[in-house]
């Protein structure tokens, strides 16, 4: 029961279990901040948080409809070599407003669109390599979409 309550709190208010990326790792924050200045990103200022909640255990990062210009990542991602790929991908969700309740995108389509956006920021080869390392096959929708 407590697990369910904590999970719901984390989903509804992920900042409860988060620390600002700037306080977690100032250098990584600068990398993320600079990505928001890329001309492909036009959605303004973004906050970045490292989340320690229960939901993040099933995701590398996420954006929330409750905090539309905020990216939440796991501490594992914050320490990984793929940090910039995940940040660029999450910025893709913000750019394309996937968090919006009015978004009609299916999850797979939204993921593909965010991957395509990330490829513009960090390069297609890096995004493809990450997807392959996550076990996606060459005939998966996400890989095929990136290869277009």
C-alpha positions as CSV (number, residue, x, y, z in Angstrom):
1,X,0.0,0.0,0.0
2,X,2.8,2.5,0.9
3,X,4.6,1.5,-2.3
4,X,1.5,2.5,-4.3
5,X,1.1,5.8,-2.5
6,X,4.8,6.7,-3.0
7,X,4.5,5.7,-6.7
8,X,1.5,7.9,-7.2
9,X,3.1,10.9,-5.4
10,X,6.2,10.4,-7.6
11,X,4.0,10.4,-10.7
12,X,1.9,13.4,-9.6
13,X,4.8,15.5,-8.1
14,X,8.2,14.1,-9.2
15,X,10.0,17.1,-7.7
16,X,9.3,15.6,-4.2
17,X,11.9,12.9,-4.9
18,X,14.3,15.0,-7.0
19,X,17.3,17.3,-6.8
20,X,18.1,20.0,-9.3
21,X,20.8,18.8,-11.8
22,X,22.7,22.0,-11.1
23,X,23.2,20.9,-7.5
24,X,23.8,17.3,-8.5
25,X,26.5,18.0,-11.1
26,X,27.2,21.5,-12.3
27,X,29.1,20.4,-15.4
28,X,26.3,18.1,-16.6
29,X,23.9,20.9,-15.9
30,X,25.9,23.2,-18.3
31,X,25.8,20.5,-21.0
32,X,22.0,20.2,-20.6
33,X,21.5,24.0,-20.5
34,X,23.6,24.5,-23.7
35,X,21.4,22.0,-25.5
36,X,18.4,24.3,-24.8
37,X,20.3,26.9,-26.8
38,X,20.5,24.8,-29.9
39,X,18.4,26.4,-32.7
40,X,16.4,23.3,-33.1
41,X,15.0,23.7,-29.6
42,X,12.5,26.6,-29.5
43,X,10.5,26.0,-26.3
44,X,12.4,28.3,-23.9
45,X,13.9,27.7,-20.5
46,X,14.0,24.1,-19.1
47,X,14.6,22.9,-15.6
48,X,16.6,19.7,-15.1
49,X,16.2,17.3,-12.2
50,X,17.7,14.1,-11.0
51,X,14.8,12.0,-9.7
52,X,15.2,9.2,-7.1
53,X,11.5,8.2,-7.1
54,X,10.0,4.8,-7.9
55,X,8.8,5.8,-11.4
56,X,12.2,6.6,-12.7
57,X,13.3,3.0,-12.1
58,X,11.3,2.1,-15.1
59,X,12.5,5.0,-17.3
60,X,15.8,6.7,-18.1
61,X,14.1,10.1,-18.1
62,X,10.7,11.7,-18.5
63,X,8.8,14.9,-18.9
64,X,5.6,15.5,-16.9
65,X,2.4,17.2,-17.9
66,X,2.5,18.8,-14.4
67,X,5.9,20.3,-15.1
68,X,5.9,20.8,-18.9
69,X,9.4,22.4,-19.3
70,X,11.1,20.2,-16.9
71,X,13.2,17.1,-17.6
72,X,13.6,14.4,-15.0
73,X,16.4,11.9,-15.3
74,X,17.7,9.0,-13.2
75,X,20.9,9.3,-11.2
76,X,22.3,6.5,-13.4
77,X,21.7,8.5,-16.5
78,X,23.2,11.6,-14.9
79,X,26.4,9.6,-14.4
80,X,26.4,7.9,-17.8
81,X,28.2,8.5,-21.1
82,X,24.8,8.7,-22.7
83,X,23.6,11.6,-20.6
84,X,23.5,14.0,-23.5
85,X,21.5,11.5,-25.6
86,X,18.8,11.1,-23.0
87,X,18.6,14.9,-22.4
88,X,18.3,15.6,-26.1
89,X,15.6,12.9,-26.3
90,X,13.6,14.4,-23.5
91,X,14.0,17.9,-25.0
92,X,12.5,16.3,-28.1
93,X,9.4,15.4,-26.1
94,X,9.2,19.1,-24.9
95,X,9.8,20.5,-28.4
96,X,7.0,18.3,-29.8
97,X,4.8,18.9,-26.7
98,X,4.3,15.2,-26.1
99,X,3.5,15.9,-22.4
100,X,0.5,17.9,-23.5
101,X,-2.9,16.4,-22.6
102,X,-4.0,17.3,-26.1
103,X,-1.2,15.3,-27.8
104,X,-2.6,12.5,-29.8
105,X,0.7,10.8,-30.4
106,X,1.0,7.1,-29.6
107,X,3.9,6.3,-27.3
108,X,5.9,4.6,-30.0
109,X,5.4,7.6,-32.4
110,X,6.3,10.0,-29.6
111,X,9.5,8.1,-28.8
112,X,10.5,8.0,-32.5
113,X,9.9,11.7,-32.8
114,X,11.9,12.4,-29.7
115,X,14.7,10.2,-31.0
116,X,14.7,12.1,-34.3
117,X,15.0,15.3,-32.5
118,X,17.9,13.9,-30.4
119,X,19.6,12.9,-33.6
120,X,19.6,16.5,-34.7
121,X,21.4,17.5,-31.4
122,X,23.8,14.6,-30.7
123,X,23.9,12.8,-34.1
124,X,22.0,9.9,-35.6
125,X,24.8,7.4,-35.0
126,X,24.8,7.9,-31.3
127,X,21.1,7.7,-30.9
128,X,21.1,4.5,-33.0
129,X,23.9,3.0,-30.9
130,X,22.0,3.7,-27.7
131,X,18.8,2.1,-29.1
132,X,20.7,-0.9,-30.2
133,X,22.4,-1.2,-26.8
134,X,18.9,-1.2,-25.3
135,X,18.1,-4.3,-27.3
136,X,16.1,-2.8,-30.2
137,X,16.5,-4.8,-33.4
138,X,17.1,-3.4,-36.8
139,X,13.5,-4.0,-37.8
140,X,12.0,-2.2,-34.8
141,X,10.0,0.9,-35.4
142,X,12.5,3.1,-33.5
143,X,15.5,1.9,-35.4
144,X,13.8,2.0,-38.8
145,X,12.6,5.6,-38.1
146,X,16.1,6.8,-37.3
147,X,17.5,5.2,-40.4
148,X,15.2,7.2,-42.8
